[in-house]
Amino acid sequence: MRLDHVSFAAGPDGLASTAQRLGGLLGTDFVDGGVHPRFGTRNMILPLSDGTYMEVVEVLDHPASDKAPFGQAVRARSALGGGWMGWVVSVDDIEPIEARLGRESVKGNRHRPDGTELLWRQIGVNGLLSDPQLPFFVQWQSDPGMHPSSGSTGDFSLACLEIAGDPQRVSEWLGETVESPLEDVKVEWVAPNGTPGIVAVQLQTPNGLVRL
């Protein structure tokens, strides 16, 4: 179990403009990730070091976005003006998570602009919808060399997550201590002043630390 990626929902200016604004703050460009046809969303990504990445995601005008919990989560966060939506944990075997949560994971796929397809299974987005401090889980099924972090130059990395929430609650959700997937990333827990969830993410860049 390890931190896989962090998700930022596009604001009212749309996916490309949101990614351009964030990229300007970081001093780099996001790349087109493609469409998630099962969820009615699309994303742009920034590969980071240590097998992680950051995505900016936007909901599409598509029936899938109304039915899929992930599409619902993106739509809800964007409706609030956009911002940090959540964090995602990667597991090698998703079946124990399915058994613990009492439901099956769902298939996920994304078509990259070059036509290649990424495949995974995910579970736990309903938990994110009800309590945004909680991550959801993915098990990648594509070749590891296709992971969205594979384009990382090593110049950008996650330095710190600032989360409004309760680490004990998150540990219960994970089925392990919260330090397990976050051992390489500093976490600052703050008491929720309103909705729990990611308050900010600090990234190490060639120009120093940037807080988004």
LUMLUMDREN-927294 format. One record per residue: residue number from 1; residue in three letters; chain; z, x, y of N, C-alpha, C in turn. Coordinates in Angstrom, 2 decimals. Layout:
<recs>
<NUM, 'ALA', 'A', <Z, X, Y>, <Z, X, Y>, <Z, X, Y>>
...
</recs>
This chain:
<recs>
<1, 'MET', 'A', <0.00, 0.86, -1.19>, <0.00, 0.00, 0.00>, <0.00, 0.89, 1.24>>
<2, 'ARG', 'A', <-0.99, 0.66, 2.10>, <-1.08, 1.49, 3.30>, <-1.71, 0.67, 4.42>>
<3, 'LEU', 'A', <-1.49, 1.11, 5.65>, <-2.13, 0.46, 6.79>, <-3.63, 0.68, 6.71>>
<4, 'ASP', 'A', <-4.40, -0.41, 6.82>, <-5.85, -0.33, 6.71>, <-6.52, -0.42, 8.08>>
<5, 'HIS', 'A', <-6.19, -1.46, 8.84>, <-6.78, -1.58, 10.17>, <-5.99, -2.53, 11.05>>
<6, 'VAL', 'A', <-6.32, -2.52, 12.34>, <-5.73, -3.43, 13.30>, <-6.87, -4.24, 13.93>>
<7, 'SER', 'A', <-6.57, -5.50, 14.24>, <-7.61, -6.42, 14.72>, <-7.30, -6.91, 16.13>>
<8, 'PHE', 'A', <-8.32, -6.88, 16.97>, <-8.24, -7.33, 18.35>, <-9.26, -8.44, 18.53>>
<9, 'ALA', 'A', <-8.82, -9.62, 18.94>, <-9.72, -10.75, 19.13>, <-10.41, -10.65, 20.49>>
<10, 'ALA', 'A', <-11.71, -10.88, 20.49>, <-12.48, -10.81, 21.73>, <-12.00, -11.84, 22.73>>
<11, 'GLY', 'A', <-12.12, -11.49, 24.00>, <-11.75, -12.40, 25.07>, <-12.91, -13.30, 25.46>>
<12, 'PRO', 'A', <-12.77, -14.03, 26.54>, <-13.80, -14.98, 26.97>, <-15.12, -14.32, 27.34>>
<13, 'ASP', 'A', <-15.10, -13.00, 27.60>, <-16.35, -12.31, 27.93>, <-17.16, -11.94, 26.70>>
<14, 'GLY', 'A', <-16.62, -12.22, 25.50>, <-17.38, -12.00, 24.28>, <-17.13, -10.66, 23.63>>
<15, 'LEU', 'A', <-17.69, -10.53, 22.43>, <-17.45, -9.35, 21.60>, <-17.92, -8.06, 22.24>>
<16, 'ALA', 'A', <-19.17, -8.00, 22.65>, <-19.72, -6.74, 23.17>, <-18.99, -6.28, 24.42>>
<17, 'SER', 'A', <-18.69, -7.20, 25.32>, <-18.01, -6.82, 26.56>, <-16.58, -6.38, 26.31>>
<18, 'THR', 'A', <-15.89, -7.08, 25.39>, <-14.52, -6.69, 25.05>, <-14.50, -5.30, 24.43>>
<19, 'ALA', 'A', <-15.41, -5.04, 23.50>, <-15.48, -3.73, 22.85>, <-15.84, -2.64, 23.86>>
<20, 'GLN', 'A', <-16.73, -2.96, 24.80>, <-17.10, -1.98, 25.82>, <-15.92, -1.66, 26.73>>
<21, 'ARG', 'A', <-15.15, -2.68, 27.07>, <-13.99, -2.47, 27.94>, <-12.95, -1.59, 27.24>>
<22, 'LEU', 'A', <-12.65, -1.90, 25.98>, <-11.67, -1.11, 25.24>, <-12.19, 0.31, 24.99>>
<23, 'GLY', 'A', <-13.47, 0.41, 24.67>, <-14.06, 1.73, 24.46>, <-14.01, 2.57, 25.72>>
<24, 'GLY', 'A', <-14.19, 1.93, 26.89>, <-14.09, 2.66, 28.14>, <-12.71, 3.23, 28.38>>
<25, 'LEU', 'A', <-11.69, 2.47, 27.97>, <-10.32, 2.96, 28.12>, <-10.02, 4.12, 27.18>>
<26, 'LEU', 'A', <-10.67, 4.09, 26.02>, <-10.43, 5.12, 25.01>, <-11.35, 6.33, 25.17>>
<27, 'GLY', 'A', <-12.46, 6.12, 25.87>, <-13.41, 7.20, 26.03>, <-14.35, 7.34, 24.86>>
<28, 'THR', 'A', <-14.71, 6.22, 24.24>, <-15.63, 6.25, 23.09>, <-16.32, 4.90, 22.99>>
<29, 'ASP', 'A', <-17.25, 4.80, 22.04>, <-17.97, 3.55, 21.83>, <-17.63, 2.95, 20.48>>
<30, 'PHE', 'A', <-17.53, 1.64, 20.44>, <-17.41, 0.92, 19.17>, <-18.81, 0.75, 18.58>>
<31, 'VAL', 'A', <-18.89, 0.61, 17.28>, <-20.18, 0.41, 16.62>, <-20.24, -1.01, 16.05>>
<32, 'ASP', 'A', <-21.44, -1.54, 15.95>, <-21.63, -2.89, 15.42>, <-21.25, -2.92, 13.95>>
<33, 'GLY', 'A', <-20.30, -3.78, 13.61>, <-19.87, -3.86, 12.22>, <-20.66, -4.86, 11.41>>
<34, 'GLY', 'A', <-21.11, -5.94, 12.06>, <-21.87, -6.96, 11.35>, <-21.13, -8.28, 11.26>>
<35, 'VAL', 'A', <-21.66, -9.16, 10.41>, <-21.19, -10.54, 10.30>, <-20.41, -10.75, 9.01>>
<36, 'HIS', 'A', <-19.32, -11.54, 9.12>, <-18.55, -12.00, 7.95>, <-19.00, -13.44, 7.65>>
<37, 'PRO', 'A', <-19.98, -13.64, 6.79>, <-20.52, -14.98, 6.60>, <-19.53, -15.98, 6.02>>
<38, 'ARG', 'A', <-18.59, -15.51, 5.22>, <-17.62, -16.43, 4.62>, <-16.57, -16.91, 5.62>>
<39, 'PHE', 'A', <-16.41, -16.16, 6.71>, <-15.35, -16.48, 7.67>, <-15.89, -16.98, 9.01>>
<40, 'GLY', 'A', <-17.20, -16.87, 9.21>, <-17.77, -17.29, 10.48>, <-17.38, -16.41, 11.64>>
<41, 'THR', 'A', <-17.31, -15.10, 11.39>, <-16.92, -14.14, 12.43>, <-17.83, -12.92, 12.36>>
<42, 'ARG', 'A', <-17.75, -12.08, 13.37>, <-18.43, -10.80, 13.37>, <-17.56, -9.79, 14.10>>
<43, 'ASN', 'A', <-17.83, -8.50, 13.88>, <-16.96, -7.51, 14.51>, <-17.71, -6.28, 14.96>>
<44, 'MET', 'A', <-17.02, -5.50, 15.78>, <-17.41, -4.15, 16.14>, <-16.22, -3.27, 15.80>>
<45, 'ILE', 'A', <-16.47, -2.05, 15.35>, <-15.38, -1.23, 14.83>, <-15.35, 0.15, 15.46>>
<46, 'LEU', 'A', <-14.15, 0.74, 15.39>, <-13.94, 2.13, 15.78>, <-13.27, 2.83, 14.61>>
<47, 'PRO', 'A', <-13.99, 3.69, 13.87>, <-13.36, 4.44, 12.77>, <-12.28, 5.37, 13.31>>
<48, 'LEU', 'A', <-11.14, 5.40, 12.63>, <-10.04, 6.27, 13.02>, <-9.70, 7.20, 11.87>>
<49, 'SER', 'A', <-8.87, 8.19, 12.14>, <-8.49, 9.13, 11.10>, <-7.51, 8.48, 10.12>>
<50, 'ASP', 'A', <-7.25, 9.18, 9.04>, <-6.28, 8.74, 8.02>, <-6.69, 7.43, 7.35>>
<51, 'GLY', 'A', <-8.00, 7.20, 7.23>, <-8.47, 6.03, 6.50>, <-8.20, 4.70, 7.17>>
<52, 'THR', 'A', <-8.06, 4.71, 8.50>, <-7.80, 3.47, 9.23>, <-8.93, 3.22, 10.22>>
<53, 'TYR', 'A', <-8.94, 2.02, 10.77>, <-9.93, 1.71, 11.81>, <-9.41, 0.57, 12.67>>
<54, 'MET', 'A', <-10.06, 0.39, 13.79>, <-9.76, -0.70, 14.71>, <-10.98, -1.60, 14.78>>
<55, 'GLU', 'A', <-10.77, -2.89, 14.75>, <-11.90, -3.81, 14.91>, <-11.66, -4.74, 16.09>>
<56, 'VAL', 'A', <-12.75, -5.06, 16.76>, <-12.77, -6.15, 17.72>, <-13.59, -7.25, 17.06>>
<57, 'VAL', 'A', <-13.04, -8.45, 16.99>, <-13.66, -9.52, 16.20>, <-13.86, -10.76, 17.05>>
<58, 'GLU', 'A', <-14.92, -11.48, 16.75>, <-15.29, -12.67, 17.51>, <-15.65, -13.79, 16.54>>
<59, 'VAL', 'A', <-15.28, -15.01, 16.88>, <-15.64, -16.15, 16.05>, <-17.04, -16.62, 16.43>>
<60, 'LEU', 'A', <-17.79, -17.08, 15.42>, <-19.14, -17.57, 15.64>, <-19.15, -19.09, 15.67>>
<61, 'ASP', 'A', <-20.19, -19.65, 16.23>, <-20.38, -21.09, 16.20>, <-20.97, -21.45, 14.84>>
<62, 'HIS', 'A', <-20.09, -21.50, 13.85>, <-20.52, -21.66, 12.46>, <-19.47, -22.47, 11.72>>
<63, 'PRO', 'A', <-19.86, -23.39, 10.82>, <-18.88, -24.22, 10.11>, <-17.82, -23.42, 9.37>>
<64, 'ALA', 'A', <-18.17, -22.22, 8.90>, <-17.20, -21.41, 8.14>, <-16.00, -21.05, 8.99>>
<65, 'SER', 'A', <-16.21, -20.89, 10.30>, <-15.10, -20.48, 11.15>, <-14.05, -21.58, 11.30>>
<66, 'ASP', 'A', <-14.43, -22.82, 11.06>, <-13.48, -23.92, 11.13>, <-12.70, -24.08, 9.83>>
<67, 'LYS', 'A', <-13.29, -23.63, 8.73>, <-12.68, -23.82, 7.41>, <-11.85, -22.62, 6.96>>
<68, 'ALA', 'A', <-12.33, -21.43, 7.27>, <-11.66, -20.22, 6.79>, <-10.46, -19.87, 7.66>>
<69, 'PRO', 'A', <-9.31, -19.59, 7.05>, <-8.14, -19.21, 7.85>, <-8.40, -18.04, 8.78>>
<70, 'PHE', 'A', <-9.20, -17.06, 8.35>, <-9.46, -15.92, 9.22>, <-10.22, -16.36, 10.47>>
<71, 'GLY', 'A', <-11.23, -17.21, 10.28>, <-11.96, -17.73, 11.43>, <-11.05, -18.52, 12.36>>
<72, 'GLN', 'A', <-10.13, -19.28, 11.77>, <-9.18, -20.05, 12.58>, <-8.29, -19.12, 13.39>>
<73, 'ALA', 'A', <-7.86, -18.03, 12.76>, <-6.96, -17.09, 13.44>, <-7.67, -16.43, 14.62>>
<74, 'VAL', 'A', <-8.94, -16.04, 14.41>, <-9.69, -15.41, 15.50>, <-9.91, -16.41, 16.64>>
<75, 'ARG', 'A', <-10.29, -17.62, 16.29>, <-10.55, -18.63, 17.30>, <-9.29, -18.91, 18.12>>
<76, 'ALA', 'A', <-8.15, -19.01, 17.44>, <-6.89, -19.32, 18.13>, <-6.51, -18.21, 19.10>>
<77, 'ARG', 'A', <-6.67, -16.95, 18.67>, <-6.29, -15.83, 19.55>, <-7.26, -15.71, 20.72>>
<78, 'SER', 'A', <-8.53, -15.89, 20.45>, <-9.51, -15.81, 21.54>, <-9.31, -16.93, 22.55>>
<79, 'ALA', 'A', <-8.88, -18.11, 22.06>, <-8.65, -19.25, 22.96>, <-7.51, -18.96, 23.93>>
<80, 'LEU', 'A', <-6.63, -18.03, 23.55>, <-5.53, -17.64, 24.43>, <-5.93, -16.51, 25.38>>
<81, 'GLY', 'A', <-7.20, -16.16, 25.37>, <-7.69, -15.10, 26.25>, <-8.02, -13.81, 25.54>>
<82, 'GLY', 'A', <-7.85, -13.80, 24.21>, <-8.11, -12.60, 23.43>, <-6.90, -11.68, 23.41>>
<83, 'GLY', 'A', <-6.98, -10.64, 22.60>, <-5.87, -9.68, 22.48>, <-5.60, -9.34, 21.04>>
<84, 'TRP', 'A', <-4.51, -8.63, 20.83>, <-4.16, -8.20, 19.47>, <-3.89, -9.41, 18.59>>
<85, 'MET', 'A', <-4.57, -9.42, 17.45>, <-4.44, -10.54, 16.52>, <-3.54, -10.20, 15.34>>
<86, 'GLY', 'A', <-3.65, -8.98, 14.82>, <-2.81, -8.65, 13.68>, <-3.12, -7.28, 13.09>>
<87, 'TRP', 'A', <-2.38, -6.97, 12.03>, <-2.59, -5.72, 11.31>, <-2.77, -6.03, 9.84>>
<88, 'VAL', 'A', <-3.44, -5.12, 9.13>, <-3.89, -5.39, 7.78>, <-3.49, -4.24, 6.86>>
<89, 'VAL', 'A', <-2.98, -4.61, 5.70>, <-2.52, -3.63, 4.71>, <-3.48, -3.62, 3.53>>
<90, 'SER', 'A', <-3.86, -2.44, 3.08>, <-4.72, -2.28, 1.92>, <-3.88, -2.01, 0.67>>
<91, 'VAL', 'A', <-4.25, -2.66, -0.43>, <-3.56, -2.44, -1.72>, <-4.60, -2.09, -2.77>>
<92, 'ASP', 'A', <-4.17, -1.37, -3.79>, <-5.06, -1.01, -4.89>, <-5.25, -2.17, -5.86>>
<93, 'ASP', 'A', <-4.24, -3.03, -5.97>, <-4.28, -4.16, -6.89>, <-3.69, -5.38, -6.19>>
<94, 'ILE', 'A', <-4.50, -6.36, -5.93>, <-4.05, -7.52, -5.16>, <-3.37, -8.57, -6.03>>
<95, 'GLU', 'A', <-3.47, -8.44, -7.37>, <-2.90, -9.46, -8.25>, <-1.39, -9.64, -8.09>>
<96, 'PRO', 'A', <-0.60, -8.58, -7.95>, <0.84, -8.80, -7.73>, <1.12, -9.57, -6.43>>
<97, 'ILE', 'A', <0.30, -9.37, -5.41>, <0.47, -10.12, -4.16>, <0.14, -11.59, -4.40>>
<98, 'GLU', 'A', <-0.92, -11.84, -5.18>, <-1.28, -13.22, -5.51>, <-0.14, -13.91, -6.26>>
<99, 'ALA', 'A', <0.46, -13.19, -7.21>, <1.54, -13.77, -8.00>, <2.75, -14.07, -7.12>>
<100, 'ARG', 'A', <3.05, -13.17, -6.20>, <4.22, -13.35, -5.35>, <4.02, -14.48, -4.35>>
<101, 'LEU', 'A', <2.80, -14.61, -3.81>, <2.54, -15.65, -2.82>, <2.14, -16.98, -3.45>>
<102, 'GLY', 'A', <1.85, -16.94, -4.76>, <1.57, -18.19, -5.47>, <0.20, -18.77, -5.21>>
<103, 'ARG', 'A', <-0.78, -17.94, -4.87>, <-2.15, -18.41, -4.69>, <-3.12, -17.25, -4.90>>
<104, 'GLU', 'A', <-4.39, -17.60, -5.04>, <-5.40, -16.60, -5.28>, <-5.93, -16.02, -3.96>>
<105, 'SER', 'A', <-6.34, -14.78, -4.04>, <-7.01, -14.17, -2.89>, <-8.41, -14.76, -2.76>>
<106, 'VAL', 'A', <-9.04, -14.54, -1.62>, <-10.40, -15.04, -1.41>, <-11.34, -13.86, -1.26>>
<107, 'LYS', 'A', <-12.60, -14.09, -1.58>, <-13.61, -13.05, -1.44>, <-13.96, -12.87, 0.04>>
<108, 'GLY', 'A', <-14.17, -11.63, 0.43>, <-14.66, -11.32, 1.76>, <-15.87, -10.42, 1.66>>
<109, 'ASN', 'A', <-16.78, -10.56, 2.58>, <-17.93, -9.66, 2.63>, <-18.42, -9.55, 4.06>>
<110, 'ARG', 'A', <-19.05, -8.44, 4.32>, <-19.60, -8.21, 5.66>, <-20.93, -7.50, 5.52>>
<111, 'HIS', 'A', <-21.93, -8.04, 6.19>, <-23.26, -7.43, 6.18>, <-23.38, -6.50, 7.38>>
<112, 'ARG', 'A', <-23.51, -5.23, 7.11>, <-23.72, -4.27, 8.18>, <-25.12, -4.42, 8.77>>
<113, 'PRO', 'A', <-25.31, -3.95, 10.00>, <-26.64, -4.05, 10.61>, <-27.74, -3.38, 9.79>>
<114, 'ASP', 'A', <-27.39, -2.34, 9.00>, <-28.40, -1.65, 8.20>, <-28.69, -2.37, 6.89>>
<115, 'GLY', 'A', <-28.02, -3.52, 6.66>, <-28.29, -4.31, 5.47>, <-27.32, -4.10, 4.33>>
<116, 'THR', 'A', <-26.54, -3.03, 4.37>, <-25.56, -2.82, 3.30>, <-24.45, -3.85, 3.40>>
<117, 'GLU', 'A', <-23.82, -4.12, 2.27>, <-22.79, -5.15, 2.21>, <-21.46, -4.55, 1.76>>
<118, 'LEU', 'A', <-20.41, -4.84, 2.51>, <-19.06, -4.45, 2.13>, <-18.40, -5.62, 1.42>>
<119, 'LEU', 'A', <-17.63, -5.33, 0.38>, <-16.99, -6.37, -0.42>, <-15.49, -6.09, -0.53>>
<120, 'TRP', 'A', <-14.69, -7.14, -0.46>, <-13.25, -7.02, -0.63>, <-12.68, -8.37, -1.01>>
<121, 'ARG', 'A', <-11.40, -8.38, -1.33>, <-10.64, -9.62, -1.48>, <-9.48, -9.57, -0.50>>
<122, 'GLN', 'A', <-9.06, -10.72, 0.00>, <-7.96, -10.73, 0.95>, <-7.07, -11.94, 0.72>>
<123, 'ILE', 'A', <-5.83, -11.81, 1.18>, <-4.85, -12.88, 1.03>, <-3.80, -12.71, 2.13>>
<124, 'GLY', 'A', <-3.24, -13.82, 2.57>, <-2.13, -13.76, 3.52>, <-2.46, -14.12, 4.94>>
<125, 'VAL', 'A', <-3.69, -14.56, 5.21>, <-4.04, -14.89, 6.59>, <-3.27, -16.13, 7.06>>
<126, 'ASN', 'A', <-2.95, -17.03, 6.13>, <-2.14, -18.19, 6.51>, <-0.76, -17.76, 7.01>>
<127, 'GLY', 'A', <-0.23, -16.66, 6.44>, <1.03, -16.13, 6.94>, <0.89, -15.62, 8.35>>
<128, 'LEU', 'A', <-0.21, -14.95, 8.63>, <-0.50, -14.47, 9.99>, <-0.61, -15.65, 10.96>>
<129, 'LEU', 'A', <-1.24, -16.73, 10.53>, <-1.40, -17.90, 11.39>, <-0.05, -18.50, 11.78>>
<130, 'SER', 'A', <0.87, -18.52, 10.83>, <2.17, -19.14, 11.09>, <3.16, -18.18, 11.73>>
<131, 'ASP', 'A', <2.98, -16.87, 11.51>, <3.92, -15.87, 12.02>, <3.15, -14.58, 12.28>>
<132, 'PRO', 'A', <2.62, -14.38, 13.49>, <1.69, -13.28, 13.76>, <2.24, -11.87, 13.60>>
<133, 'GLN', 'A', <3.54, -11.72, 13.36>, <4.05, -10.38, 13.07>, <3.68, -9.93, 11.66>>
<134, 'LEU', 'A', <3.30, -10.89, 10.80>, <3.04, -10.58, 9.39>, <1.61, -10.08, 9.20>>
<135, 'PRO', 'A', <1.43, -9.02, 8.42>, <0.08, -8.56, 8.12>, <-0.52, -9.40, 7.00>>
<136, 'PHE', 'A', <-1.83, -9.26, 6.81>, <-2.39, -9.79, 5.57>, <-2.89, -8.62, 4.73>>
<137, 'PHE', 'A', <-3.33, -8.91, 3.51>, <-3.60, -7.89, 2.51>, <-5.07, -7.88, 2.13>>
<138, 'VAL', 'A', <-5.63, -6.70, 1.92>, <-6.99, -6.57, 1.42>, <-7.01, -5.60, 0.24>>
<139, 'GLN', 'A', <-7.92, -5.87, -0.68>, <-8.26, -4.91, -1.73>, <-9.76, -4.67, -1.64>>
<140, 'TRP', 'A', <-10.13, -3.47, -1.26>, <-11.55, -3.14, -1.12>, <-12.20, -3.03, -2.49>>
<141, 'GLN', 'A', <-13.40, -3.58, -2.60>, <-14.15, -3.53, -3.86>, <-15.39, -2.68, -3.76>>
<142, 'SER', 'A', <-15.78, -2.33, -2.54>, <-16.93, -1.44, -2.35>, <-16.52, 0.00, -2.59>>
<143, 'ASP', 'A', <-17.50, 0.86, -2.71>, <-17.25, 2.29, -2.87>, <-16.40, 2.80, -1.71>>
<144, 'PRO', 'A', <-15.40, 3.64, -1.96>, <-14.54, 4.15, -0.88>, <-15.32, 4.82, 0.25>>
<145, 'GLY', 'A', <-16.47, 5.38, -0.06>, <-17.27, 6.02, 0.97>, <-17.87, 5.05, 1.96>>
<146, 'MET', 'A', <-17.79, 3.75, 1.66>, <-18.30, 2.72, 2.56>, <-17.21, 2.12, 3.43>>
<147, 'HIS', 'A', <-15.97, 2.56, 3.25>, <-14.88, 2.03, 4.05>, <-15.18, 2.23, 5.54>>
<148, 'PRO', 'A', <-14.82, 1.24, 6.38>, <-15.15, 1.34, 7.81>, <-14.59, 2.57, 8.52>>
<149, 'SER', 'A', <-13.64, 3.25, 7.92>, <-13.11, 4.47, 8.54>, <-13.98, 5.69, 8.25>>
<150, 'SER', 'A', <-14.98, 5.52, 7.39>, <-15.73, 6.69, 6.90>, <-16.51, 7.42, 7.99>>
<151, 'GLY', 'A', <-16.75, 6.75, 9.12>, <-17.47, 7.42, 10.19>, <-16.58, 8.15, 11.16>>
<152, 'SER', 'A', <-15.29, 8.29, 10.84>, <-14.36, 8.91, 11.77>, <-14.67, 10.39, 11.99>>
<153, 'THR', 'A', <-14.58, 10.81, 13.25>, <-14.74, 12.23, 13.59>, <-13.41, 12.97, 13.56>>
<154, 'GLY', 'A', <-12.32, 12.20, 13.41>, <-10.99, 12.79, 13.44>, <-10.42, 12.93, 14.83>>
<155, 'ASP', 'A', <-11.19, 12.50, 15.84>, <-10.74, 12.65, 17.23>, <-9.84, 11.50, 17.69>>
<156, 'PHE', 'A', <-9.85, 10.40, 16.95>, <-9.08, 9.22, 17.35>, <-8.20, 8.79, 16.19>>
<157, 'SER', 'A', <-6.93, 8.50, 16.50>, <-6.00, 8.10, 15.44>, <-4.98, 7.12, 15.99>>
<158, 'LEU', 'A', <-4.42, 6.31, 15.10>, <-3.34, 5.42, 15.47>, <-2.06, 6.23, 15.60>>
<159, 'ALA', 'A', <-1.41, 6.11, 16.73>, <-0.17, 6.85, 16.96>, <1.06, 5.96, 16.85>>
<160, 'CYS', 'A', <0.93, 4.70, 17.29>, <2.12, 3.84, 17.32>, <1.69, 2.38, 17.40>>
<161, 'LEU', 'A', <2.38, 1.54, 16.65>, <2.25, 0.09, 16.78>, <3.51, -0.43, 17.45>>
<162, 'GLU', 'A', <3.34, -1.24, 18.46>, <4.47, -1.92, 19.09>, <4.43, -3.38, 18.63>>
<163, 'ILE', 'A', <5.43, -3.78, 17.86>, <5.42, -5.10, 17.24>, <6.66, -5.88, 17.68>>
<164, 'ALA', 'A', <6.43, -7.07, 18.19>, <7.53, -7.98, 18.48>, <7.84, -8.74, 17.20>>
<165, 'GLY', 'A', <8.99, -8.47, 16.63>, <9.31, -9.12, 15.37>, <10.53, -8.53, 14.70>>
<166, 'ASP', 'A', <10.67, -8.85, 13.43>, <11.84, -8.48, 12.65>, <11.39, -7.66, 11.44>>
<167, 'PRO', 'A', <11.71, -6.38, 11.37>, <11.25, -5.56, 10.24>, <11.74, -6.08, 8.90>>
<168, 'GLN', 'A', <12.90, -6.72, 8.87>, <13.40, -7.28, 7.61>, <12.50, -8.42, 7.14>>
<169, 'ARG', 'A', <12.08, -9.25, 8.06>, <11.17, -10.36, 7.72>, <9.85, -9.82, 7.20>>
<170, 'VAL', 'A', <9.33, -8.79, 7.84>, <8.07, -8.20, 7.40>, <8.23, -7.55, 6.04>>
<171, 'SER', 'A', <9.35, -6.89, 5.79>, <9.60, -6.27, 4.49>, <9.63, -7.32, 3.38>>
<172, 'GLU', 'A', <10.24, -8.45, 3.66>, <10.27, -9.53, 2.67>, <8.86, -10.02, 2.36>>
<173, 'TRP', 'A', <8.03, -10.10, 3.37>, <6.66, -10.55, 3.19>, <5.85, -9.54, 2.39>>
<174, 'LEU', 'A', <6.06, -8.25, 2.68>, <5.33, -7.20, 1.98>, <5.76, -7.06, 0.53>>
<175, 'GLY', 'A', <7.00, -7.41, 0.24>, <7.54, -7.16, -1.09>, <7.98, -5.72, -1.25>>
<176, 'GLU', 'A', <7.95, -4.97, -0.20>, <8.40, -3.58, -0.13>, <8.96, -3.36, 1.27>>
<177, 'THR', 'A', <9.61, -2.23, 1.46>, <10.10, -1.95, 2.81>, <8.92, -1.76, 3.74>>
<178, 'VAL', 'A', <9.08, -2.16, 4.97>, <7.98, -2.08, 5.93>, <7.53, -0.64, 6.16>>
<179, 'GLU', 'A', <8.41, 0.31, 5.84>, <8.04, 1.72, 6.00>, <6.97, 2.15, 5.01>>
<180, 'SER', 'A', <6.81, 1.40, 3.91>, <5.86, 1.81, 2.87>, <4.43, 1.92, 3.38>>
<181, 'PRO', 'A', <3.85, 0.87, 3.98>, <2.49, 1.01, 4.48>, <2.39, 1.69, 5.84>>
<182, 'LEU', 'A', <3.51, 1.88, 6.49>, <3.49, 2.40, 7.86>, <4.14, 3.77, 7.98>>
<183, 'GLU', 'A', <4.25, 4.48, 6.87>, <4.97, 5.75, 6.89>, <4.32, 6.79, 7.79>>
<184, 'ASP', 'A', <3.00, 6.70, 7.98>, <2.32, 7.70, 8.80>, <2.11, 7.25, 10.24>>
<185, 'VAL', 'A', <2.56, 6.04, 10.55>, <2.37, 5.49, 11.89>, <3.72, 5.10, 12.46>>
<186, 'LYS', 'A', <4.00, 5.56, 13.66>, <5.24, 5.17, 14.32>, <5.19, 3.69, 14.68>>
<187, 'VAL', 'A', <6.32, 3.00, 14.48>, <6.41, 1.58, 14.85>, <7.61, 1.38, 15.77>>
<188, 'GLU', 'A', <7.35, 0.72, 16.88>, <8.43, 0.35, 17.78>, <8.60, -1.17, 17.68>>
<189, 'TRP', 'A', <9.77, -1.58, 17.19>, <10.07, -3.00, 17.05>, <10.78, -3.49, 18.30>>
<190, 'VAL', 'A', <10.29, -4.58, 18.84>, <10.92, -5.17, 20.02>, <11.24, -6.62, 19.71>>
<191, 'ALA', 'A', <12.29, -7.12, 20.33>, <12.66, -8.52, 20.12>, <11.58, -9.43, 20.70>>
<192, 'PRO', 'A', <11.16, -10.44, 19.95>, <10.11, -11.33, 20.47>, <10.56, -12.05, 21.74>>
<193, 'ASN', 'A', <9.72, -12.01, 22.73>, <9.94, -12.78, 23.95>, <8.80, -13.78, 24.04>>
<194, 'GLY', 'A', <8.85, -14.75, 23.14>, <7.74, -15.67, 22.96>, <7.18, -15.51, 21.56>>
<195, 'THR', 'A', <5.86, -15.44, 21.43>, <5.22, -15.34, 20.13>, <5.37, -13.94, 19.56>>
<196, 'PRO', 'A', <5.79, -13.80, 18.29>, <5.87, -12.47, 17.68>, <4.47, -11.94, 17.38>>
<197, 'GLY', 'A', <4.40, -10.66, 17.08>, <3.12, -10.04, 16.75>, <2.95, -8.70, 17.45>>
<198, 'ILE', 'A', <1.75, -8.14, 17.35>, <1.48, -6.86, 17.98>, <1.49, -7.02, 19.50>>
<199, 'VAL', 'A', <2.31, -6.21, 20.15>, <2.38, -6.18, 21.61>, <1.37, -5.19, 22.17>>
<200, 'ALA', 'A', <1.29, -4.03, 21.54>, <0.38, -2.98, 21.99>, <0.15, -1.99, 20.86>>
<201, 'VAL', 'A', <-0.94, -1.24, 20.98>, <-1.25, -0.18, 20.03>, <-1.50, 1.09, 20.84>>
<202, 'GLN', 'A', <-0.89, 2.17, 20.42>, <-1.10, 3.47, 21.05>, <-2.01, 4.31, 20.16>>
<203, 'LEU', 'A', <-3.07, 4.83, 20.75>, <-4.02, 5.66, 20.02>, <-4.09, 7.05, 20.62>>
<204, 'GLN', 'A', <-4.14, 8.05, 19.76>, <-4.32, 9.42, 20.20>, <-5.81, 9.68, 20.36>>
<205, 'THR', 'A', <-6.20, 10.17, 21.51>, <-7.61, 10.43, 21.80>, <-7.76, 11.87, 22.29>>
<206, 'PRO', 'A', <-9.01, 12.37, 22.40>, <-9.20, 13.73, 22.93>, <-8.65, 13.89, 24.35>>
<207, 'ASN', 'A', <-8.49, 12.76, 25.06>, <-7.99, 12.81, 26.44>, <-6.50, 12.45, 26.53>>
<208, 'GLY', 'A', <-5.83, 12.40, 25.37>, <-4.42, 12.08, 25.37>, <-4.13, 10.72, 24.78>>
<209, 'LEU', 'A', <-2.90, 10.29, 24.94>, <-2.45, 9.03, 24.36>, <-2.88, 7.87, 25.25>>
<210, 'VAL', 'A', <-3.45, 6.84, 24.63>, <-3.88, 5.65, 25.35>, <-3.18, 4.43, 24.75>>
<211, 'ARG', 'A', <-2.60, 3.61, 25.60>, <-1.91, 2.41, 25.14>, <-2.75, 1.18, 25.48>>
<212, 'LEU', 'A', <-3.09, 0.41, 24.46>, <-3.88, -0.80, 24.65>, <-3.00, -2.02, 24.39>>
</recs>
